[in-house]
Amino acid sequence: MQETGPHSRWMPRSLRQFEVMNRKLAPIFVVAALTGAATGCIAAALLQSVSLVDAGRAALAGAAETAFGGGAAVSMLLSAAMTVGAVALVRFFAPEAAGSGIQEIEGVLEGMRALRPDRVLPVKLAGGILSLGSGLSLGREGPTIHMGGALGRLLGRLCRQSDPQVLHSLVAAGAAAGLAAAFNAPLAGILFVMEEMRREFHFNFVSFHCVVIAAVVADVMLRLLLDAGPAIAMTVFPVPHVQSLWLFFLFGLLLGGVGVMFNRLLLASLRRVDRAAARWPWLFALAVGAAFGLIAWVYPDLAGGGYHVLHHALTGQVAVPLLVLLFVCRFAGTLFCYATSAPGGIFAPMLALGTLLGMAFGQLAVGLGLTTFPGMFAVAGMGALFAATVRAPLTGMVLIMEMTRNYALTLPLLVTCIASVVTAETLGGRPIYSLLLDRTLRREQDPAASR
């Protein structure tokens, strides 16, 4: 006898709806997973290639020093050639691949910039290998985020996803995967899109889950390929006493002002280089590349993305005056390197700057008997300087916890990051990628406007 109750009517319709939803969503989520996997692979390729090029440059310089005492000259020559090569790739083949690329992804999501994966992917990868391998003070996260977004657009089209909203979601998913793969930090990659790109990101069920899937798959792929552990190996600190939180608040106020100053000086340096480039287009890149080749030979802690100086500072054996001097030198070096327009980001250099300032502040606090572990302020400094510059406090906090595994410092990180962001906002600062996107749009409309 056939059952005619209410459940017999409800179940078939529910199953039909489930089947329809699967047919619609499954292909999109598969493309998001492919985007994450491809981004993890290209991030691993970038990381490994940069390590090989950097080691090769150092080996050639060392061999030259042994042969005829010309190690410094060879290091300068190689770094200058690689820097000019990276800039040439950008200028001749894909101008949008200059610098970080995060502002370009934000412009794409807002519908204000075009994304050309066929040009961005090879130029960003080859240019990033050259610029990061040359010893410039730039980070790998900008190229991986830009390439991740380009892969999302490319794979979406190859898989015949023609809906503009779906392609928009896949670009955002690729960006999240790029940050996750750059720092082995999937949750920070997800939060970065939610928080930093909140004005451009079209939040809904499909887009959110595309971002999550891509970030997770990218991190899994990176772990499989490189057996990656924490991006920054350091001491895991205990929970600080609640009475010491005022120190983190005070430190956050300081970093808020530093973040605003960094953003303004970066834009000012770009304007000056734009004016100089009108007369001597290659001289600045040549000079900066040669200078960092010499720095990499004489004092490697001042060259590269900042991981060397970061680990050196975290030993606690560097005096406060030297920490401040290293901070000033790396601060200026990052401005010069980014102004070359070579592919590379500013996340990693900012983490190094935050570490140096945090260790200096922490050692002063230890000297005054106010705290025991100066390294806690290094952790807080990384997150707070990022938050003040990018204006994404939750992303900065989670990024540093994933990179250092210092989850017990959640409360001091929150206090420091929020204090830095509120200070930056009070001082009239704007997020760095909004400023860079505005600059790009002005130059596109009138090349002389940015000068």
C-alpha positions in Angstrom: 0.0 0.0 0.0 1.5 3.4 -1.0 2.2 5.8 1.8 0.4 9.1 1.3 1.4 11.0 4.5 3.1 14.5 4.6 6.6 13.0 4.7 6.2 11.3 1.3 5.5 14.8 -0.2 8.4 16.5 1.7 11.2 14.0 1.1 11.2 13.9 -2.7 11.1 17.7 -3.1 13.9 18.1 -0.5 16.0 15.6 -2.4 15.3 17.4 -5.6 16.4 20.7 -4.1 19.5 19.1 -2.7 20.4 17.6 -6.2 19.8 21.0 -7.9 22.0 22.8 -5.4 24.7 20.2 -5.8 24.7 20.6 -9.6 25.0 24.4 -9.2 27.5 24.6 -6.4 29.8 21.6 -6.8 31.4 22.8 -10.1 32.1 26.2 -8.5 33.6 24.7 -5.3 35.7 22.3 -7.4 37.2 25.3 -9.3 37.8 27.1 -6.0 39.7 23.9 -4.8 41.7 23.9 -8.1 42.5 27.6 -7.6 43.8 26.8 -4.1 45.9 23.9 -5.3 47.4 25.9 -8.2 48.2 28.8 -5.9 49.9 26.5 -3.4 52.0 25.1 -6.2 53.0 28.4 -7.6 53.8 29.8 -4.1 56.0 26.8 -3.4 57.7 27.3 -6.8 58.3 31.0 -6.0 59.7 30.2 -2.6 62.0 27.5 -3.8 63.2 29.4 -6.8 64.0 32.5 -4.7 66.0 30.4 -2.3 68.0 28.9 -5.2 68.6 32.2 -6.9 69.6 33.8 -3.6 72.0 31.0 -2.7 73.4 31.0 -6.3 74.1 34.7 -6.1 75.8 34.4 -2.7 77.9 31.4 -4.0 79.0 33.2 -7.1 80.0 36.2 -5.0 81.9 34.0 -2.6 83.7 32.3 -5.4 84.7 35.7 -6.8 86.0 36.7 -3.4 88.1 33.6 -3.2 89.4 34.0 -6.8 90.3 37.7 -7.0 88.8 39.5 -4.0 85.8 40.8 -5.9 82.9 39.3 -3.9 81.3 42.7 -3.2 81.6 43.8 -6.9 80.0 40.6 -8.2 77.2 40.7 -5.6 76.5 44.3 -6.7 76.6 43.4 -10.4 74.3 40.4 -10.0 71.7 42.2 -7.8 71.7 45.2 -10.1 71.2 43.0 -13.2 68.3 41.1 -11.5 66.6 44.2 -10.3 66.7 45.9 -13.7 65.5 42.6 -15.3 62.5 42.5 -13.0 61.6 46.1 -13.6 62.1 45.6 -17.4 59.6 42.6 -17.4 57.1 44.8 -15.6 57.5 47.9 -17.9 57.5 46.0 -21.2 55.0 43.2 -20.6 52.7 43.8 -17.6 52.8 47.2 -15.9 50.0 46.0 -13.5 52.5 43.4 -12.1 54.6 46.2 -10.5 55.0 46.3 -6.7 52.7 44.3 -4.5 49.7 43.6 -6.7 47.2 43.5 -3.8 45.9 46.9 -4.8 45.4 45.5 -8.3 43.2 42.6 -6.9 41.2 45.1 -4.9 40.7 47.2 -8.1 39.6 44.1 -10.0 37.1 43.1 -7.3 35.8 46.7 -7.4 35.5 46.6 -11.2 38.0 49.4 -11.7 41.0 47.4 -13.0 41.4 44.7 -15.6 43.0 41.4 -14.8 45.1 39.7 -17.5 46.2 36.3 -16.2 48.2 35.4 -19.3 50.5 38.4 -18.6 50.4 38.7 -14.8 51.3 35.1 -14.0 54.6 34.8 -16.0 55.7 38.3 -15.3 54.9 38.2 -11.6 56.5 34.8 -11.2 59.7 35.6 -13.1 59.9 39.2 -11.9 59.3 38.1 -8.3 62.1 35.5 -8.5 64.5 38.1 -9.8 63.6 40.9 -7.4 63.4 38.7 -4.2 66.4 36.7 -5.2 68.4 39.9 -5.7 68.2 40.7 -2.0 65.7 43.6 -2.2 63.8 44.3 0.9 60.4 43.0 -0.4 58.1 40.1 0.5 56.7 37.2 -1.3 53.1 37.7 -0.2 52.3 40.4 -2.8 53.2 38.2 -5.8 51.4 35.1 -4.3 48.2 37.1 -3.7 48.3 38.7 -7.1 49.0 35.4 -8.9 46.4 33.6 -6.8 43.7 36.1 -7.9 44.9 35.7 -11.6 44.7 31.9 -11.3 41.2 32.2 -9.9 40.1 34.2 -13.0 42.0 31.9 -15.4 40.7 28.7 -14.0 37.2 30.1 -13.8 37.2 30.9 -17.5 38.8 27.6 -18.5 36.1 25.7 -16.6 33.5 27.7 -18.3 32.3 29.7 -15.3 30.8 32.7 -17.1 28.8 34.2 -14.3 30.5 37.5 -13.2 29.7 36.9 -9.6 31.3 33.5 -9.7 34.4 34.9 -11.4 34.5 37.6 -8.7 34.4 35.0 -6.0 37.1 33.0 -7.6 39.5 36.0 -7.8 38.9 36.7 -4.1 39.4 33.0 -3.3 42.7 33.0 -5.2 43.8 36.1 -3.2 43.0 34.3 0.1 44.9 31.3 -1.1 47.9 33.5 -2.0 48.2 34.9 1.5 47.6 31.4 3.1 50.4 29.9 1.0 52.8 32.8 1.5 52.8 32.5 5.3 51.3 29.0 5.9 48.4 30.9 7.5 45.0 29.8 6.0 42.8 31.5 8.6 44.6 34.8 8.0 44.1 34.4 4.3 40.3 34.1 4.8 40.2 37.0 7.2 42.2 39.2 4.9 39.6 39.0 2.2 36.8 39.5 4.7 38.4 42.4 6.4 40.8 44.2 4.1 38.8 43.7 0.9 35.4 44.0 2.6 34.4 47.0 0.4 35.1 45.1 -2.8 34.2 41.5 -1.8 30.6 40.4 -2.5 29.9 38.4 0.6 27.4 35.5 0.2 27.3 31.7 0.8 29.1 30.8 -2.5 31.8 33.5 -2.3 32.6 32.8 1.4 32.9 29.1 0.9 35.1 29.6 -2.2 37.5 31.6 -0.2 37.6 29.1 2.6 38.1 26.1 0.3 40.8 27.8 -1.7 42.7 29.0 1.4 42.6 25.5 3.0 43.6 23.7 -0.2 46.5 26.1 -0.8 47.9 25.6 2.7 47.6 21.8 2.4 49.4 21.9 -1.0 52.2 24.0 0.4 52.6 21.6 3.4 52.7 18.6 1.0 55.3 20.2 -1.3 57.6 21.8 1.2 56.7 20.2 4.5 56.2 23.7 5.8 56.1 24.4 9.5 55.5 27.8 11.3 56.7 30.7 9.1 58.6 32.2 12.1 60.1 29.7 14.6 60.3 31.4 18.0 59.6 30.9 21.7 55.9 30.3 22.6 55.3 32.7 25.4 53.1 32.3 28.5 50.0 34.4 29.0 51.1 37.8 30.3 49.8 39.2 33.5 46.7 41.4 33.0 48.5 44.3 34.8 51.0 44.5 31.9 48.4 45.2 29.3 48.8 48.9 29.6 52.3 48.5 28.1 50.9 46.8 25.0 48.3 49.7 24.7 51.1 52.2 24.9 53.1 50.3 22.3 50.1 50.2 20.1 49.8 54.0 20.2 53.4 54.3 19.1 53.0 51.8 16.2 49.9 53.6 15.0 52.0 56.7 14.4 54.7 54.6 12.7 52.2 53.0 10.4 50.8 56.4 9.2 54.4 57.7 8.7 55.3 54.5 6.7 52.3 54.9 4.4 52.9 58.6 3.7 56.6 58.2 3.1 56.0 55.3 0.8 53.7 57.4 -1.4 56.1 60.3 -1.2 59.0 58.1 -2.4 56.9 56.8 -5.3 56.1 60.3 -6.4 59.8 61.3 -6.3 60.8 58.2 -8.3 58.1 58.9 -10.8 59.6 62.4 -11.4 63.1 61.0 -11.7 62.1 58.2 -13.9 60.9 60.6 -16.6 64.6 61.5 -17.2 66.5 58.4 -16.1 64.1 55.5 -16.3 66.6 52.7 -15.3 69.1 54.5 -13.1 67.1 54.2 -9.9 66.5 50.5 -10.2 70.2 50.0 -11.1 71.4 52.0 -8.1 69.0 50.3 -5.6 69.9 46.8 -7.0 73.6 47.5 -6.7 73.2 49.0 -3.2 71.4 45.9 -1.9 73.9 43.6 -3.6 76.5 45.3 -1.5 74.3 45.2 1.6 73.7 41.5 1.1 77.4 40.9 0.9 78.4 43.1 3.9 75.5 42.8 6.2 72.9 40.2 5.1 70.5 41.1 8.0 69.6 44.3 6.1 68.8 42.5 2.8 65.9 40.3 1.8 62.4 40.1 3.1 63.6 40.5 6.7 63.5 36.9 8.1 67.3 37.0 8.8 67.1 40.1 10.9 63.9 39.0 12.5 65.5 35.8 13.8 68.6 37.7 14.9 66.6 40.2 16.8 64.5 37.5 18.6 67.6 36.1 20.2 67.5 39.0 22.6 71.2 39.6 22.3 71.0 42.8 20.2 71.3 46.0 22.1 68.5 48.6 21.9 70.6 51.2 20.0 71.4 48.7 17.3 67.8 47.5 17.1 66.7 51.1 16.5 69.5 51.6 13.9 68.4 48.4 12.1 64.8 49.6 12.2 65.7 52.9 10.6 67.9 51.3 7.9 65.3 48.6 7.0 62.5 51.2 7.0 64.4 53.4 4.5 65.5 50.3 2.5 61.9 49.1 2.1 60.8 52.5 0.8 63.6 52.5 -1.8 63.0 48.9 -2.9 59.3 49.3 -3.3 59.8 52.5 -5.3 61.7 50.5 -8.0 58.4 49.0 -9.1 60.0 45.5 -9.0 57.4 42.8 -8.1 57.3 42.3 -4.3 55.2 42.9 -1.3 55.5 44.9 2.0 54.0 42.4 4.5 57.3 40.6 5.3 59.3 43.9 5.6 56.7 45.2 7.9 56.9 42.1 10.1 60.6 42.7 10.4 60.1 46.3 11.3 57.5 45.4 13.9 59.9 42.9 15.4 62.8 45.3 15.7 60.7 48.0 17.3 59.0 45.5 19.5 62.3 44.0 20.8 63.6 47.5 21.5 60.4 48.5 23.4 60.4 45.1 25.2 64.1 45.4 26.3 63.5 48.9 27.6 60.5 47.6 29.6 62.6 44.8 31.0 65.3 47.3 32.0 62.7 49.2 33.9 61.4 46.1 35.6 58.0 46.3 33.9 58.0 42.9 32.2 60.0 39.7 31.9 59.7 38.6 28.2 60.7 41.3 25.6 59.8 38.8 22.8 56.1 39.3 23.6 56.4 42.8 22.3 58.1 41.6 19.1 55.0 39.4 18.5 52.7 42.3 19.2 54.8 44.6 17.1 54.5 42.4 14.0 50.7 42.4 14.2 50.2 46.0 15.2 52.4 47.6 12.5 50.6 45.4 9.9 47.2 46.5 11.3 48.1 50.2 11.4 49.5 50.1 7.8 46.9 47.9 6.2 44.0 48.8 8.6 43.1 45.1 9.2 43.6 44.4 12.9 42.0 41.0 13.1 43.9 39.8 10.1 47.2 41.1 11.6 46.4 39.4 14.9 45.5 36.0 13.5 48.3 36.1 10.9 51.0 36.5 13.6 49.4 33.8 15.8 49.5 31.4 12.9 53.0 32.3 11.9 54.5 32.1 15.5 52.1 29.7 17.2 51.7 32.2 20.1 48.0 31.7 20.6 48.3 32.6 24.3 49.1 36.2 23.3 45.6 36.8 21.9 44.6 39.5 24.4 47.8 41.6 24.2 47.7 41.3 20.5 44.2 42.5 20.4 45.0 45.5 22.7 48.1 46.4 20.6 46.4 46.1 17.2 43.3 48.0 18.2 45.3 50.8 19.8 47.5 51.1 16.6 44.5 51.1 14.3 42.6 53.7 16.3 45.7 55.9 16.5 46.3 55.6 12.7 42.6 56.6 12.1 42.8 59.5 14.5 46.0 60.8 12.7 44.1 60.8 9.4 45.9 57.8 7.9 44.4 55.7 5.1 45.0 52.0 4.3 48.1 51.5 2.2 46.4 49.5 -0.5 43.7 52.1 -1.0 46.4 54.7 -1.4 48.3 52.6 -3.9 45.1 51.9 -5.9 44.2 55.6 -6.0 47.7 56.3 -7.2 47.4 53.7 -10.0 44.0 55.1 -11.1 45.3 58.6 -11.2 48.4 57.6 -13.2 46.2 55.7 -15.7 44.0 58.8 -16.2 46.9 61.3 -16.3 50.5 60.0 -16.2 51.7 63.4 -15.0 49.2 63.6 -12.2 51.2 61.5 -9.8 54.3 63.7 -10.2 
